[in-house]
């Protein structure tokens, strides 16, 4: 099976804003939007905070769907102008990400394994808007392991399910 997918944005951040910050306040490492990124098998995205984070880490790359962002905006009556606030690496459109949990798939020349849904954290209420944490339940994105090295680039791509 193969379907069209659009990689709308790619974000990298050198540091964590929320991870391990309970009751300590948010850090502001920011993120950089890039046109393409090098994915390294088993290690992560070159230049991202999760690169070589730990062996066989299930969140070497994270995806979020534009469709989920639109649903959140409709639920909360807001417009999220800066998608980097979600702290996901790749913002995509045209695919139901939850259906990729436990599946191997390829985008362009890079193979991935959908490890689990990205669970929203309570910080989303601060970063996005009050109620975002609850609104993102079951639509917070997809965490993946990288199964083969290659480059992901913004724009139209094909997503192919692998055996």
N, C-alpha and C positions, 0 to 999 in steps of 0.2 A: 504494500500500500504506500502511496506517495501523495502528498497534498502540498498545496502552496502555503507558504508561511512568509510573513514579512518581518524582518528584524528592524524594528522602528528605531531603537536606540540601544547603545552599548555603553555601560558605565563601569568604571573602575575606581576603587578607592584604596588608598594606601593604609588606611586605619579604620578601626571599628568605632562607630558612634554610639552604639547601644550595647553590644555584647559585653556582659560582665559589669554593667553600669547600674544595676539595681540600687536605688537610693543614693547614687553618687552623682547624678546629673549626666546629661548627654555631652559627649565630645563632638567636635565639629571638624572632622577630617575632610568633609566634602567629598565630591567625586568629580571625575573627569569623563566627559562624553567623548567617545572615540568612534571612528568610522569602521575600524576593524580591530580584532584582538587575536593574539596567538594563544591557542589552547594547547596545553601540554598534558599528554596522557598521564592520569593518576596524580597530577600535581595542581592543576588549576589554570587560571588566566594570568598570563605574564603581566605584572604590575598591579595585581589586585591583592587586597588584604588576606584573602584565603589561599593565595599561592603557597604551597608547601606548609599549610596550616597544621595538618597532621596526616599521617599515612592513611590512605584509603578513605579520606574524608568525604562524606556524602554530600557536602555542599561546595564542591569545587567550582561550580557555576550555578547561578540562580536565574530563573526565567519568570517573567510576569506578563500576563496578557492585557492588552489594551482594553479588551472587552470587560475584564474584571475591574479595571480602573473606571470604566464608564458606568458599571453597575454601582460601584462605591459612590461615585459622584451623584448618581441619581438617588440613591438611598439617603445620602446626607445633604443633598441640595447644594453641593459645592462644585467648584472647578479646581482640579489639581493642576496647576500650571507647570510644576517641576516634577517630572516623573522620577528623578533621582532620589527624591525624598523616601521612596519605598525601599531603597537600599537593595535593589535587585540588579543583577548585572545586565540582563538582556530583556528589553521590553519588546514583545512580539504581538502580532495579530494574525488571526486566521487559524488558530489551533486551540483545542480544549486541553489545557495542560494537565489537569487531574487525570485524564485518560492515559497519560504517559508514565504514571507511577508504576514501577516494576517492569518497565519496557525498555528495550534497547532501540535507539533511533539515531538517524543521521540527519544533520543539517549541513548542506554543502559537503565538505570533505571531513567533517568532524563527527565522530560517533559518541553518543552519550548513553548513560543509563539513568532513567528517572528514579531517583532514590526515595523521595517522599515529597509531600506537599510542604511548601514553606508555611509554617505556622506564623501568624502575625504575633507581634509582641505588643505589650501595653504601651510602648513608646510611640506606636502609630497614632495614638490620640494626641500626643504632643507634636509629632512631626507633620501630620496631615491635618487632622481636625478631630474634635471630640466625637467619639463614636466610630472612628476608623478601625480600631482594634476589633470590635464586634462585627463591623461590616465586612471585614476581610476574612472572616471565618470561612474556610473551604474555598477560598479564591485568592489566597496570598501568594500563589506562584508554585514553582517546582524547583526542587534542589536536585542536582545531578552530579554524577561522577563523569569524568571525561575518559572515554575508552580508547580514543585515538587522537593523536596530535594533528593540528591543522589550524586554519584561520577562519574565523567567523567574520563576516562582513555585513554591514547594514544593507538593507534593501530586500528585494524579492529573492526567495530561496525555495528549495524543496525540502520537505520533511519526509523522510522515508523510514518506515518501521523496519526493524531488522529482526532476524530470527533469534 
